[in-house]
Amino acid sequence: MKMTSARAVMVGMAVAMATPAMSATYLFNFTAPGYTGSGQFHTLDAAPTTVVGIDGLLNGNAITGLSSYAGANQTLLAAAPYFTLGGISFDAGGVSYNLYDYGGSGITNSIDNPGGGVVALTQLSTISITEMTGGVPEAATWAMMIFGFGMVGASARRRRNVVAA
């Protein structure tokens, strides 16, 4: 009886560990007159979703993280225009930037200087956003696989040999 309850506990743990992570990474590239940006949006689930992290480069300056500039809602949509009016705001080179859809007229890039004044409102020339799919298993997958190998080994070890009479 002890072995049955122990197996039930182990199976329950394996099922709990097998829950997939709900995160996604999106690669982005954009250009506008005087601007070139590329990097990654990090989200907790598939688009449409909220961006929780960002990294990359804008005009050679490291993107240092998300910002609250322009009341950004940090929402990434699954297809063009990719952004809402609130947009996705981030900092790079001491300046805050906001990528957003301006009233359905296309994707624009609003640039704010450190003093808070708007420097430019520039239409993006090109933008591409693609979901990154990885081939590296999640930690839960590795744990479940190792657990499975352990169970196979344990059952092989405990197997009793039947002696022919």
N, C-alpha and C positions, 0 to 999 in steps of 0.2 A: 504494500500500500504506500509506503514511503516513496518508492521509486516513481509511482504514478503521479503523486502530488508534486514531486520535484520536477518531473517532466512537464507537467502543466505550467509550473512557474516559469521554466525555461522557455517554453513555447510562447507564453504571454510576453516575456521580455523580448524575444525575437520579433514578435509582431509589433511591439511598441518601438523598437529600434528601426524597423523597416519603414516607418513613416517618412515619405520623401520631404526634402527641404523645399520650400516654396520660394526660391530666389531665382532671379534671372539677371543676366548682364547683357547690355545692349551696346554695341560699338557705334560711335557716331563720328561723322566727318561733315564739316560745313565750310563754305567759303562765302565771303562777302567782300565788297570793295574795301581793301585794307585789313581784312581779317581772314585767318585760317585757323580752324580749330579741329581737334580730333581727340578721342578718348573713349571712356566707358561710363555709361549710366548704370548704377547698381540699384536693383529693386528687390522687393520682397516676393513678388509674384509676376506673372506675365502681364503685358500691357493689355488694356489700359491700367495703369498702376501709378503709385507714388514713388518717385526717385528718392532713395535714402542715402545715396553716395555718388560721388563723381570723381574721376581722375582723368588726366590728359594734359594737353597743351593747347594754348591759345596764343598765336603769334610768337611761339617759342617760350612763353611763360608758363610755368606749371599751374594747372588748375588746382587750387588748394582746398576746395570743398564747396558745399552748397551755401548759399546765402539767403537771407530773407528779403533781399532787394525787391522793390516794386510789389510787395505782397504776394510773391510767388507761391503757387500752390504745389509746385514740384510735380505736376502730373504729366506723365508720358503716355501718349495715345498709341494705339497699335498701327495706325496708318497715317499718311499725310492728312492734315498738317502737322502731326506728331505732338503738338503743344496746344494748350488752352490759352485763353487770354491772360491768365495768371502766370503761366509759363514756368520755366525752370531757371532759377537764378544761381549763379556761382561766382566765385572770386578767382581772379588770376592777375598776377602782377600788381596787386594793390587796388584793382578796379573791380567793381561788381558788374556782371553782365546778366542779361535776361533774354532767353530764347522763348518767343511766344508767338501765337497766331493773332494778328491784329485784325479783329473783326472780319475774318474770312477772306482777307485780301492777300493771304500768303504768310509765310513765316518771316518774321522780322527779328532783328537783333537790336535791342535797346541797350545803350551803353551808358553807365553811370560813373562819374568820376568820384574819387574818395570824398569830395566835399558835398556830394549829393546832387549836383546839377546834371541834367541830361546833356551829354556831349553830342550824341548822334542817334539817329533812328535809321538803321540801315537794313534794306531788304537783302536776305540771304540769296546768293547766286545759286548755290547748290547745297543740298543736304542729303545725307544718307544715314539711315539708322537701321541696323540689323541685329537680330537677337543672336547672341553668341551661344553656341551649343558645345558643350565640353564632353570629352571622352574620359574624364577622370571620375571614377565612382565616388559617391559621397561616403562619409564616414560610417553612416548607418548601413550602407551596402557592404562595406568591408567587415563591419562587426557581424552582420548576419552570415556572411560567407565563412568567417572564422568559426563562428558558433556552429554552423552546419558541419564543418570539417571535424570539430570537436565531438559533436554528437555521433558522427559516423565512426570516429575512432573509439569512442566510449562503447558504442554498441558492438563493435567488432571485438573489443577487449573482453566484454562481459559475455560474449556468446559461449555457450557451453557445448563442448564436443560430445556427441552421442556415440557411445561405445557399442559396436555391433556385438551381439552375443553369439 
